[in-house]
Amino acid sequence: MSCNTGTLTPYIPTAQTPWNKKRVQHFYRRLGFGATDVDISSALALAPSVFVENKINAVINLGVSTPLSWENMTYSQYTNPDTEIPLQHQELYINFEHDMISQSLRGRFTLFWSNHFVTRLEDYWCPSWMHNYYKTLQQYAFGNFKEFVRAIGVTPAMIVFLNNYENTATSPNENYARELYELFTLGVNNNYTQTDIVETARAFTGYTGYTEYCAPITFNANDFDFGTKTIFGQTGNWNYNDVINILFQERATEIANYICGKLYKYFVSPEIDSNIVSQLAATFIANNFELAPVYKQLFKSEHFFNDTAIGVDIKSPYDMFNAMVNESINFIDNDFLLNLIWYNGQIGQEMFGPIDVAGWQGNHDWINSSTLVGRWKLIEWYLWRIWDNNREALRTFAVSLAGSINDPAVIAQIIVDHLLPNGLQTPADYTTATDVFKDQVPQNYYDNNLWNLQWDSAPYQVLVLLLHISKLPEFQLK
């Protein structure tokens, strides 16, 4: 049961609940992938509601990523598809990862919706189809959810993944109709029937028209079922667009509660507050299923910024790594990112490859006996890469946080508190972190104030402290 008693009233700082670095980092860790020093300073210069409003509006105005040269290629245009196709996939992987790091709100919401409207690249293996799907996620992630549903269902990636390209009047396929209700709009067994699914599948027939692999998939009237269908009590010769309209007309309350519940569980807490969700759902319906008003209401609220909402969710692999980059040292290149993307797939988060049509379930599912060790190894790998190639960056990072302070206990606590949402649990834990940070430097140098961050040993001391922090249970939380 959640202990969060905050309401959806906009959060106004008080002496007990100040607008501080901790809350700014909470915002960025949930809606993005960590905050840089510049991000934090900029946020603290604004009132919280103004800051949230500006950040969401900025993503809306940002639009979609720069087009890629191959995004409309069909199979016949390849000279060597076995070589070219994987390289194009890699290019989009890298673009997505850069987006999560540098345009973190757009990247976060694109990732969230990719885990809602799930497809799996391995099932359709076409760069242009993958890019079309990705661009649709970006385009509608802050837009109108009804139009989002309408658009995503006719992307080639979704048509192929859920077999709607096989759905014809003479041989209906129910896969997409079922997932539309069960996973994308209503939730499992939430006021729809098997008859609704069967009739919807008939209305979804005809998306079978394409000239070649990787070409657009269009509507083919020859495969459409022109018969009368009854869906949610309405009877007519319904087609794809009719179904979307009927669905949102007849099941608005169910859709709003399901989607707002999913947003709450992902962005606020694994324990859903049904009262908060109901209020968000009312906002969703009142705004004709525009997503931005719901986002703004939730993320400006005292409920979202409540202390009990901070540090209660387990990081995904991309959360863990991308936040480390933004919050400590950015030392990445495209070759490294390709290795990272592969590695994240090994520990449970394969880009464009959720575990099944229901997507990654998140939170505790990210951690098991093998993935936990893999998570440690990922950060260790990254930190040693910095040490081997740019060790002075470790000093720069520490100085950026601690300035000219030369007390190792204070410096260690500053670094720990910077990277952990709620710090450590006990004074003994901070003492242990301090001892790690002191490393091999004799104690008398600290006692006599001779040591400081400009010492030759300092970069290695920062390294061993970061390695220590990365293995703490608290580091797994956001």
C-alpha positions in Angstrom: 0.0 0.0 0.0 1.4 3.4 -1.0 2.0 5.9 1.8 1.7 8.8 -0.6 -1.0 11.1 0.7 -0.3 13.9 -1.7 -3.1 15.2 -4.0 -3.1 16.3 -7.6 -2.9 19.9 -6.4 0.1 21.6 -8.0 3.2 21.2 -5.8 4.2 24.4 -4.1 7.5 24.4 -2.2 7.4 24.8 1.6 10.1 24.6 4.3 9.2 21.0 4.8 9.0 20.1 1.1 11.5 22.4 -0.6 12.1 22.7 -4.4 15.6 21.3 -4.3 18.1 19.1 -6.2 16.5 15.9 -4.9 13.1 16.7 -6.4 14.6 18.0 -9.7 16.5 14.7 -10.0 13.3 12.8 -9.2 11.6 14.5 -12.1 14.4 13.8 -14.5 14.9 10.2 -13.4 11.3 9.4 -13.9 10.5 11.5 -17.0 14.0 11.3 -18.5 17.2 9.6 -17.7 18.9 11.7 -15.1 19.9 15.3 -15.0 23.1 17.2 -15.8 24.3 20.0 -13.6 23.0 22.5 -16.1 19.6 20.8 -16.0 19.4 21.0 -12.3 20.5 24.7 -12.1 18.0 25.6 -14.8 15.2 23.8 -13.0 15.9 25.4 -9.6 15.7 28.9 -11.2 12.0 28.3 -12.0 8.9 27.6 -10.0 8.1 23.8 -10.2 4.9 24.2 -12.2 6.6 26.5 -14.7 9.5 24.2 -15.0 7.2 21.2 -15.7 5.1 23.1 -18.1 8.1 24.3 -20.0 9.7 20.9 -20.2 6.5 19.2 -21.6 5.9 22.0 -24.1 9.5 21.8 -25.2 9.1 18.2 -26.1 5.9 18.9 -28.0 7.6 21.6 -30.0 10.6 19.4 -30.6 8.7 17.0 -32.8 10.2 13.9 -34.3 13.9 13.1 -35.0 15.7 14.1 -38.1 14.8 11.9 -41.0 17.2 9.1 -42.0 18.3 8.6 -45.6 17.0 5.1 -45.8 13.7 5.4 -43.9 11.5 4.7 -47.0 13.7 2.0 -48.6 12.1 -1.1 -50.0 13.8 -4.4 -50.3 14.5 -4.2 -54.0 16.5 -1.0 -53.4 19.2 -2.9 -51.4 22.4 -4.0 -53.1 23.3 -6.3 -50.3 20.4 -6.6 -47.8 22.2 -9.1 -45.5 24.8 -6.4 -44.8 22.8 -3.2 -45.2 19.8 -4.0 -43.2 21.6 -4.8 -39.9 23.6 -1.6 -40.4 20.5 0.5 -40.7 19.0 -1.2 -37.7 22.1 -0.2 -35.8 21.8 3.4 -36.9 18.3 3.6 -35.5 19.4 1.9 -32.3 22.1 4.5 -31.8 19.7 7.3 -32.6 17.3 6.0 -30.0 20.0 5.7 -27.4 21.3 9.2 -28.1 17.7 10.5 -27.8 17.3 8.9 -24.4 20.5 10.6 -23.2 20.4 14.0 -24.8 16.6 14.5 -25.4 15.7 12.5 -22.4 12.0 13.3 -22.1 11.3 12.5 -25.7 13.4 9.4 -25.4 11.7 8.3 -22.2 8.2 8.6 -23.5 9.1 6.9 -26.8 10.5 4.0 -24.8 7.4 4.0 -22.6 5.0 3.8 -25.5 7.1 1.3 -27.3 6.5 -1.0 -24.3 2.8 -0.3 -24.5 2.2 -0.6 -28.3 4.6 -3.5 -28.4 6.2 -4.9 -31.6 9.3 -7.0 -32.0 11.8 -6.2 -34.7 12.8 -9.8 -35.1 9.3 -10.6 -36.3 9.4 -8.1 -39.2 13.1 -7.3 -39.7 12.7 -4.3 -41.9 14.4 -0.9 -41.3 11.8 1.2 -43.0 9.0 -0.5 -41.1 10.9 -0.1 -37.8 11.6 3.5 -38.4 7.9 4.2 -39.4 6.9 2.6 -36.1 9.5 4.6 -34.1 8.5 7.9 -35.7 4.8 7.2 -34.9 5.7 6.7 -31.3 7.6 10.0 -31.2 4.9 11.8 -33.1 2.0 10.9 -30.8 3.7 10.3 -27.4 2.6 13.8 -26.3 -0.4 14.0 -28.6 -3.9 12.6 -28.8 -4.2 9.1 -27.6 -7.2 8.2 -29.8 -5.3 9.3 -32.9 -2.2 7.5 -31.5 -4.2 4.2 -31.4 -5.5 4.9 -34.9 -2.1 5.6 -36.3 -0.1 2.8 -34.6 -2.5 0.1 -35.7 -1.8 0.7 -39.4 2.0 0.9 -39.1 3.5 -1.9 -41.1 5.4 -3.1 -38.0 2.2 -3.6 -36.1 0.3 -5.0 -39.0 3.0 -7.7 -39.5 3.8 -8.3 -35.8 0.1 -9.0 -34.9 -0.7 -10.7 -38.2 -3.3 -8.2 -39.4 -1.7 -8.6 -42.9 -3.2 -12.1 -42.9 -6.7 -10.9 -41.8 -9.1 -11.2 -44.8 -12.8 -11.7 -45.3 -12.3 -15.3 -46.1 -9.7 -16.0 -43.4 -10.1 -13.7 -40.4 -7.2 -13.3 -37.9 -8.2 -12.0 -34.5 -4.7 -11.2 -33.1 -4.7 -7.4 -33.5 -8.4 -7.0 -32.5 -7.7 -9.0 -29.3 -4.5 -7.0 -28.3 -6.2 -3.7 -29.2 -8.6 -4.3 -26.3 -6.6 -6.5 -24.0 -3.4 -4.5 -24.0 -3.6 -1.3 -25.8 -6.9 0.4 -24.7 -9.1 -1.5 -22.2 -7.1 -4.0 -20.2 -7.7 -7.7 -19.7 -11.3 -8.7 -19.5 -12.4 -5.1 -19.1 -15.9 -4.8 -20.6 -15.4 -6.4 -24.0 -16.5 -9.8 -25.2 -15.2 -12.5 -27.5 -18.0 -11.4 -29.9 -16.6 -7.9 -29.9 -13.1 -9.3 -30.8 -14.5 -11.4 -33.6 -16.5 -8.6 -35.1 -13.6 -6.2 -34.7 -11.3 -8.6 -36.6 -13.8 -8.5 -39.4 -13.8 -4.7 -39.4 -10.0 -4.8 -39.5 -9.7 -6.9 -42.6 -8.1 -5.6 -45.8 -4.7 -4.4 -44.7 -3.0 -6.8 -47.0 -1.8 -4.5 -49.9 1.9 -4.2 -50.4 4.0 -4.6 -53.5 7.2 -5.9 -51.9 8.9 -6.5 -48.6 9.6 -3.2 -46.7 7.1 -1.3 -48.9 4.1 0.5 -47.3 1.2 -1.8 -46.4 -2.1 -0.4 -47.7 -5.8 -1.2 -47.5 -7.0 -3.7 -50.2 -10.7 -3.6 -50.6 -10.7 -7.1 -52.2 -9.8 -8.6 -48.8 -12.3 -6.5 -46.7 -15.3 -8.0 -45.1 -18.2 -5.7 -46.2 -20.8 -7.5 -44.0 -22.6 -6.0 -41.1 -20.8 -6.1 -37.7 -22.0 -5.4 -34.2 -19.3 -4.0 -31.9 -20.0 -2.6 -28.4 -23.7 -2.7 -29.2 -23.4 -0.6 -32.5 -24.3 -2.3 -35.8 -23.1 -1.3 -39.2 -20.6 -2.1 -42.0 -17.8 -0.9 -39.8 -14.2 -0.5 -40.9 -10.9 0.2 -39.1 -11.6 3.9 -38.5 -15.2 3.2 -37.4 -14.0 0.8 -34.8 -11.6 3.3 -33.3 -14.4 5.9 -33.1 -16.9 3.4 -31.6 -14.3 2.2 -29.1 -13.5 5.7 -27.7 -17.2 6.6 -27.8 -18.5 3.5 -26.0 -15.6 2.7 -23.6 -14.2 6.1 -22.8 -14.2 5.5 -19.0 -12.5 2.1 -19.3 -9.8 3.5 -21.6 -9.1 6.5 -19.5 -8.7 4.5 -16.3 -6.6 1.8 -17.9 -4.2 4.2 -19.5 -3.9 6.6 -16.5 -3.3 3.6 -14.3 -0.5 2.4 -16.5 1.0 5.9 -16.5 0.8 6.1 -12.7 2.4 2.7 -12.3 5.3 3.5 -14.6 6.0 7.1 -13.6 4.9 7.3 -10.0 4.7 4.1 -8.1 4.2 0.3 -8.6 1.3 0.6 -6.1 -1.6 2.3 -7.8 -3.6 5.0 -6.1 -7.1 4.4 -7.6 -8.3 7.9 -6.4 -5.5 9.7 -8.2 -6.0 7.5 -11.3 -9.7 8.3 -11.4 -9.0 12.1 -11.3 -6.4 11.7 -14.1 -8.9 9.7 -16.1 -11.5 12.5 -15.7 -8.9 15.0 -17.0 -8.2 12.6 -19.9 -11.8 12.4 -21.0 -12.5 16.1 -20.5 -9.6 16.9 -22.8 -10.7 14.4 -25.6 -7.9 12.0 -24.8 -5.1 14.5 -25.2 -2.1 13.2 -23.3 -0.3 16.5 -22.4 -3.0 17.7 -20.0 -2.8 14.4 -18.1 1.0 14.6 -18.0 0.9 18.2 -16.8 -1.6 17.5 -14.1 0.3 14.5 -12.8 3.9 15.8 -13.0 3.1 19.2 -11.5 1.3 17.6 -8.5 2.3 17.4 -4.9 1.5 13.7 -5.3 4.3 13.2 -7.8 6.8 15.2 -5.8 5.9 13.6 -2.5 8.9 12.2 -0.6 7.3 8.7 -0.6 7.3 8.7 -4.4 11.1 9.2 -4.6 13.3 6.1 -4.9 10.6 3.5 -4.9 11.0 2.0 -8.3 13.8 -0.2 -9.7 15.8 1.1 -12.6 15.6 -0.7 -16.0 19.0 -1.3 -17.7 18.6 1.8 -19.8 17.6 3.8 -16.7 20.7 2.7 -14.9 23.2 3.4 -17.6 21.7 6.5 -19.1 21.3 8.2 -15.8 24.9 7.3 -14.9 26.0 9.1 -18.1 23.9 12.2 -17.4 24.6 12.4 -13.7 28.4 11.6 -13.7 30.6 11.4 -16.8 29.5 11.3 -20.4 32.1 9.3 -22.2 30.3 7.5 -25.0 30.8 7.0 -28.7 28.7 5.0 -31.3 30.9 1.9 -31.1 30.5 1.8 -27.3 26.7 2.4 -27.6 26.3 -0.6 -30.0 28.0 -2.8 -27.4 25.9 -1.3 -24.7 22.7 -1.9 -26.6 23.7 -5.5 -27.1 24.6 -5.9 -23.4 21.3 -4.4 -22.2 19.5 -7.0 -24.3 21.4 -9.7 -22.4 20.3 -8.3 -19.0 16.7 -8.0 -19.9 16.0 -4.9 -22.1 16.4 -5.6 -25.7 15.8 -2.5 -27.8 12.7 -3.0 -30.0 12.4 -6.4 -28.5 10.2 -6.5 -25.3 9.9 -10.0 -23.8 6.3 -10.6 -25.2 3.3 -8.6 -26.5 2.6 -7.4 -22.9 6.0 -5.8 -22.7 8.5 -5.6 -19.9 6.7 -5.5 -16.6 9.4 -3.5 -14.9 10.3 -2.9 -11.3 11.2 -6.2 -9.5 11.2 -8.1 -12.8 14.4 -6.2 -13.8 16.3 -8.0 -11.0 17.2 -11.6 -10.6 20.3 -13.5 -9.6 21.9 -13.3 -13.1 20.8 -9.8 -14.2 21.9 -8.2 -10.9 25.5 -9.3 -11.6 25.1 -8.2 -15.2 24.0 -4.7 -14.0 27.0 -4.4 -11.8 29.3 -5.5 -14.6 27.8 -3.0 -17.0 28.6 0.0 -14.8 32.0 -1.5 -13.9 32.8 -1.8 -17.6 31.8 1.8 -18.2 33.8 3.2 -15.3 37.0 1.3 -16.2 36.6 2.5 -19.8 36.7 6.1 -18.4 39.7 5.3 -16.3 41.6 3.8 -19.2 40.8 6.6 -21.6 39.9 9.8 -19.7 40.7 9.4 -16.1 41.0 13.2 -15.5 37.2 13.3 -16.1 36.8 11.5 -12.8 38.5 14.4 -11.0 36.4 16.9 -12.9 33.2 15.2 -11.9 34.1 15.2 -8.2 35.2 18.9 -8.3 32.0 19.9 -10.1 30.1 18.6 -7.1 32.4 19.3 -4.2 34.4 22.3 -5.3 37.4 23.0 -3.1 36.2 20.9 -0.1 39.0 18.7 1.1 37.2 16.6 3.8 36.9 13.1 2.3 33.8 12.3 4.4 32.0 15.3 3.0 33.1 14.7 -0.5 32.0 11.0 -0.4 28.6 12.0 1.0 28.1 14.6 -1.7 28.9 12.1 -4.4 26.7 9.4 -2.8 23.8 11.7 -2.4 24.1 13.0 -5.9 23.7 9.4 -7.4 21.3 7.8 -4.9 17.7 9.1 -4.8 17.4 8.9 -1.0 21.1 8.6 0.0 22.3 5.8 2.3 20.3 4.4 5.2 22.7 4.8 8.1 25.8 6.8 9.3 27.7 3.5 9.2 27.0 3.2 5.4 28.4 6.7 4.8 31.5 5.8 6.9 32.0 2.7 4.7 31.7 4.9 1.6 34.2 7.3 3.1 36.7 4.5 3.9 36.4 3.3 0.3 37.0 6.8 -1.0 40.1 7.3 1.2 41.6 4.3 -0.5 45.4 4.0 0.1 46.1 7.6 1.1 47.6 7.6 4.7 45.2 9.0 7.3 47.7 11.7 8.5 47.3 13.5 5.1 43.6 13.8 5.8 44.1 14.7 9.5 46.6 17.5 8.6 44.4 18.8 5.7 47.2 18.1 3.2 45.1 16.0 0.8 42.6 17.5 -1.7 41.0 16.6 -5.0 43.9 17.9 -7.0 46.2 15.1 -5.7 47.3 12.6 -8.3 45.5 9.9 -6.4 42.1 11.6 -6.6 40.8 10.2 -9.9 41.4 6.7 -8.8 39.7 7.4 -5.5 36.7 8.7 -7.3 36.7 5.6 -9.5 36.7 3.2 -6.5 33.9 5.2 -4.8 31.8 5.0 -8.0 32.4 1.3 -8.3 31.3 0.9 -4.6 28.2 3.0 -5.2 27.2 1.1 -8.3 26.9 -2.2 -6.3 24.8 -0.8 -3.5 21.1 -1.8 -3.4 20.1 1.9 -3.3 21.8 2.5 -6.7 19.2 0.2 -8.3 16.4 2.6 -7.3 15.1 5.7 -9.0 
